[in-house]
Amino acid sequence: MYIHLLWNSDLTYTKQTKTMKKAIILSALLLAGTSFAVLAKTDKKTPAKKTTTTAATAAPVKWGTDATHSAVKFSVSHLTVSTVEGNFKKFEGTVVSNGNDFNNAQVNFTVDVNSISTDNDMRDKHLKSDDFFNAEKYPNMTFTSTSFKRIKGNMYALEGNLTIRDVTKKVKFGVLYGGTVKDPYGNIKSGFRATSSISRKAYGLKWNALTEAGGTVVGDEVTINLNMEFAQQKS
């Protein structure tokens, strides 16, 4: 009887062992299948996300005229044999640049016509009259840039609209950039020299007279010379 029970126990144990082995093998197969599925999904290449980069644009910087260290001058021929020079004492302008880069900067300028000076009161009064500027009716000359481009090195070309009296015409200036420095007081300054020439008659400044020889008293072509220093405005 004891042997029979022992035999039965062995049979039962053997069956349980076989069942457990089958269960372990089945579990292993299931786990292996799951792992392969995960690996297969992971192995699929995910398309790389496209990234777009935007070029950094420098913050705009505003500059204002330092009138104490600037000058707005002009010259015109007299009697065809000499040159008369003059200037305007009051003016103001602004430049808006991309950071410290003046290429493509925006320029606006206003000149007070009543501040004209040729070192002769009678001539200055005549220039302010309707024969020339008519300063009472048109007290300001204005300039608004349409283009400011670097040509090479420190040379720039400035183009824009110049208004004198009630006439607006396009003008071009050759500009030499002198550089940017910090003064002893911590102010950042930039210097420019600009030159151009215009026909005064094209702007309605038409008065003239003839000499005995037939030459004109006042020439038509007026040369403009600007020596400008701009101060970076503090935010």
ChimeraX attribute file (.defattr): number of C-alpha atoms within 10 A of each C-alpha:
attribute: neighborCount
match mode: 1-to-1
recipient: residues
	/A:1	6
	/A:2	7
	/A:3	8
	/A:4	9
	/A:5	10
	/A:6	11
	/A:7	12
	/A:8	12
	/A:9	12
	/A:10	12
	/A:11	12
	/A:12	12
	/A:13	12
	/A:14	12
	/A:15	12
	/A:16	12
	/A:17	12
	/A:18	12
	/A:19	12
	/A:20	12
	/A:21	12
	/A:22	12
	/A:23	12
	/A:24	12
	/A:25	12
	/A:26	12
	/A:27	12
	/A:28	12
	/A:29	12
	/A:30	12
	/A:31	12
	/A:32	12
	/A:33	12
	/A:34	12
	/A:35	12
	/A:36	12
	/A:37	12
	/A:38	11
	/A:39	11
	/A:40	10
	/A:41	10
	/A:42	10
	/A:43	9
	/A:44	8
	/A:45	7
	/A:46	7
	/A:47	6
	/A:48	6
	/A:49	6
	/A:50	6
	/A:51	6
	/A:52	6
	/A:53	6
	/A:54	6
	/A:55	6
	/A:56	6
	/A:57	8
	/A:58	11
	/A:59	10
	/A:60	14
	/A:61	18
	/A:62	21
	/A:63	21
	/A:64	19
	/A:65	22
	/A:66	19
	/A:67	18
	/A:68	9
	/A:69	11
	/A:70	19
	/A:71	19
	/A:72	19
	/A:73	19
	/A:74	19
	/A:75	18
	/A:76	20
	/A:77	18
	/A:78	16
	/A:79	18
	/A:80	13
	/A:81	8
	/A:82	8
	/A:83	12
	/A:84	13
	/A:85	16
	/A:86	17
	/A:87	19
	/A:88	17
	/A:89	18
	/A:90	15
	/A:91	20
	/A:92	15
	/A:93	19
	/A:94	18
	/A:95	20
	/A:96	19
	/A:97	19
	/A:98	16
	/A:99	13
	/A:100	16
	/A:101	13
	/A:102	17
	/A:103	16
	/A:104	17
	/A:105	21
	/A:106	19
	/A:107	21
	/A:108	17
	/A:109	17
	/A:110	17
	/A:111	20
	/A:112	17
	/A:113	24
	/A:114	20
	/A:115	16
	/A:116	21
	/A:117	18
	/A:118	17
	/A:119	11
	/A:120	9
	/A:121	11
	/A:122	9
	/A:123	12
	/A:124	16
	/A:125	14
	/A:126	13
	/A:127	21
	/A:128	20
	/A:129	15
	/A:130	17
	/A:131	13
	/A:132	19
	/A:133	25
	/A:134	19
	/A:135	21
	/A:136	12
	/A:137	12
	/A:138	17
	/A:139	16
	/A:140	18
	/A:141	20
	/A:142	18
	/A:143	21
	/A:144	17
	/A:145	20
	/A:146	16
	/A:147	16
	/A:148	20
	/A:149	15
	/A:150	17
	/A:151	12
	/A:152	8
	/A:153	8
	/A:154	12
	/A:155	16
	/A:156	22
	/A:157	17
	/A:158	24
	/A:159	19
	/A:160	20
	/A:161	17
	/A:162	20
	/A:163	19
	/A:164	24
	/A:165	20
	/A:166	11
	/A:167	12
	/A:168	16
	/A:169	13
	/A:170	14
	/A:171	17
	/A:172	19
	/A:173	19
	/A:174	14
	/A:175	22
	/A:176	18
	/A:177	17
	/A:178	14
	/A:179	10
	/A:180	16
	/A:181	13
	/A:182	12
	/A:183	10
	/A:184	7
	/A:185	6
	/A:186	8
	/A:187	12
	/A:188	16
	/A:189	19
	/A:190	20
	/A:191	19
	/A:192	19
	/A:193	18
	/A:194	19
	/A:195	17
	/A:196	16
	/A:197	16
	/A:198	17
	/A:199	14
	/A:200	19
	/A:201	15
	/A:202	14
	/A:203	18
	/A:204	17
	/A:205	19
	/A:206	15
	/A:207	14
	/A:208	13
	/A:209	11
	/A:210	11
	/A:211	10
	/A:212	7
	/A:213	7
	/A:214	9
	/A:215	14
	/A:216	16
	/A:217	16
	/A:218	19
	/A:219	19
	/A:220	19
	/A:221	15
	/A:222	18
	/A:223	17
	/A:224	19
	/A:225	18
	/A:226	18
	/A:227	17
	/A:228	21
	/A:229	21
	/A:230	22
	/A:231	22
	/A:232	21
	/A:233	14
	/A:234	9
	/A:235	5
